[in-house]
Amino acid sequence: MEDIDPPREVAGSAKRILHDLERLGMTSDLPVLYQSTRCGAYQSAIDTLLSEGKAFWCSCSRKDLPPSGIYPGTCRNGLARGKTPRAVRLKVKGSTVQFTDLVQGAVVENLEQTVGDFVIQRADGLTAYQLAVVVDDAFQGITEVVRGSDLLKSTARQIHLQHVLGLPTPAYLHHPVAVDDQGRKLGKRFESDPLDRLPAEEAVRMALQFLGQGPPDGMRLEELWSWACAHWRTESIPAVQCIPADLSPHA
């Protein structure tokens, strides 16, 4: 459970997410791991990267970055006189990451050209998402990461972190995300989340259809999950990153 950013966390959201998953027939085999309990592990990884010269303290704020937002390496070789360290950045100079996504196909990214040295510990002292998920995936023995294509742009940074920390790299599958007619990802922020108003079996059936699986009509929730496990075809997932979604119950 990604609850490591208190300033942005909505009270009760973790409980609601777990409730929604349980109602849809998804429960964890193991106790749920909360990032808020893992700060020591994150700090240990950051300290290791700093001590090995793979990360560095940076004094730059967002206003110091060029219009592109790509970090130019300003503090990579040390802070300028009179500057105060704010955040910790990971070095990416010369790093090109290649991987094959199970839906989106081959991906090649030169991190120095696309993002530059990126933040792994924020100026407010909180651990950055990129480092936290990498450390947690390794801790939990994750072998396959399945998530929306809106997170595809984070994957090269996470694989680079895995390499420099000596951690295994899981397989990645980035499925399309549902968007509204304005191209915005569906979510409660835009009052577009249908989970609370749809029966569980209908929500799961719609999700399977969205992912190109074509389940039969009229199945109960348990039957849908059994059917999905027996007939799942990754190659049927649309190889696009966004799909406009009709949220009507009979879509």
N, C-alpha and C positions, 0 to 999 in steps of 0.2 A: 504494500500500500504506500503510494508516493505521497507522504505527508511531511516532507522535509522543508517546505516553504511556508512557514506560519503566516507571513504577511498576506499571502494570497489564498490561504486555505479557508474554505467555507465551513463553518461549524456544522458538524453532523454529516458532512458529505461522505466520509469514509464508511460510516454506518449505513447510509442510504445505498451506496454502491454495492456493498456486500449483501444487503437485503435484496436489491434488484437481481443480482447474480443468482442468489439462492432461489428466488421466485421463478427464475428461468431454468432452473434445474442444474445450476453450476455451483458446486461447493468445493472447497479446497480439501485436498487429501491430507495436507499438513496444516499446522497453525499458520495463520496469515502473518507474514513478516512486515512489520511497519518500519519505514525508513527512519522515523524519529528515534528508533532504538539502536540505530547503526552508526551513530556519529563517530564513535571511536574507530570503527573500521575504515570509515572514509578518511579520517584524519591521519591514520597510519599510512594509507596509500599515498596521500598528499605529501607527508613527511618523507616517504621513500623516494618519490619522484623529485622532490627538492634536493635531497641529499645526493642523489645520483646525477644531478645536473640536467634532468629531463624536463624540469619545470622551473619557473622563476617567479619572483615577486614583481608585480607591475604597479606603477603609479597612475596609469592612464584611466580616465573616465570615458564614458561614451562620447562626450563632446570633443575628446582628443583624437578620436578616430577619423579617418577620411570619410567622405560621403559614401563610399562603397560599403563601409562598415567592416572592411577586411583589416585585421590588425597588421600593421607594417613592421612589427618587431622592435618597436621603440625601446623597450626595456629589456630585451632579450640578453643583452650583454652587460646589464647592470643599470641601476637607477641613476638618473642624472642628479647632480649635486643639488641638495635642497629638496628633493622629491621624497614623498612618504609612500611606503608600500601600501597598496590597497587590496589588490586581488592576486591570486596565483594563476598563472597561465601555463599551459602545456606546450612545449616546443613541437612544431610540426615542420620545420624547415626541410624541404626536399622530400616530404612524405607524400607518396601516391598510394592510395588504397584501392584495391580491386576486390570485388566480390560478386557472386552471382545470386541475385534474389530469386526465390522460388516462383515468383509471379512476375516481377518487373524485369527480370533478366540481368544481363551483365551491367555492372556499374563500375565506373572508374572515376576517381576524384583526387585531384591534387589539392590537398588541404591548404597548402601555403597560398594557392591562388584563389580558393573559394572562401576561406574563413580566416586564415592566419592562425597564429598561436592563440588557442582558445582558453577561456576561463574554466578552471576546475574548482576554484574556491572564490566565492563572490566577495565584494568589498564589505558586505555586511557580516562576513564570517560564515555564511551558510554554504554548504557543499553544492556545487552545480549539478544539475540533473545528469549530465553526460557521465560524470565520474560515479555518481551514486548507483546508477543502473548497472554499470559495468561491474562494480565491486559486488553488488547484490546478485547479479546473474551468476557470477562465478561461485559465490558462497552457496547458492541454492542448487548448483549443478544444472543450470538451464542449458538444454541442448538445442532448442528451437524457439526462436522469438517470432511471434505472430502478432502483427499490429497494423494500424492504418498507414496508408502511403504518405500521410502528412508527416510521419516520423522518418521517412526514408532519408531525408537530408541529414539526419543525426547519425546515421549508421556508420559512415566512414570515420567520423570522430570517435565513435565508440570502439570500432575495430582497432584504430590506432592506439587508443588507451589500453585495450587488451594486449596488444603487442608489447608496449613499453612496460606494462606491469607483469608480463609473463603469464597472462591468463588465457584460457581457451576461448576460441571464437565459435559461438553457436551458429546454426543455420538461420537465415532470415527469410521471412515471408511478409511482404507488405501488400495487403489487400486494398482495394479501392475504398475510399471514404464516401459516404453519402453527403451530398450538398444540396442546399436549397436553390431556388431559381436565381439567386444573387451570387452563387458560388461559395456560400459560407457553409462550413462543416456543421452538420446538424448537432444540436446540443441544447441543454436546458437554458443556456444563456440567451438563446433566441426563441425559447419556448417551442422547440421543435422536437423534443424527446417524446416518443410515443409510448415508452415502456409503462408509464403509470395508467394509460388509458386503454391498453390492449391486453387481452388475455395472454397468458404466458405462451401457450402453444402457437398463437397467431404471431406473436413477436418473433419467436424462433423460426417459424415457417418463412416469414418475410426476410429474415436475415439469411437463411439458407438460399432463398430465391435470389436475393441480391448478390450472393456469392456464386451464382451460376449452378447451384446444386439441384434445383428442381424437385423438391420433395412432393410426394403424393398429398392430395387434399384429405382432410378428415381425420388426421392422426392426432392422438393425444400426445401430451408433452413427452412422456417416457418413450412412446413409439417413435416420435420424431428424432430423439437423440439416438435411439438404436438404429434407425434407418440411416441417419447421418454418419454414424461410425462405420456402418457396413458399406455405404455407397459413396463415401467422400472421394472426390476427384479434384486434386489441386489444379490440374490442367484446365478445369472448367471455370476457374476464377477469372473474371475479366482482367486482362492485362492493361488496365487503364488506372489512373490514379484517383479520379473523381467521377462519380456517377450522380446525376440529378435524381432525387428520390421522390416518389409519390408515397406519402405516408397514410393514404387511406387504407382502412383495414382490409379491403378486398383488392389491393394492388397486385 
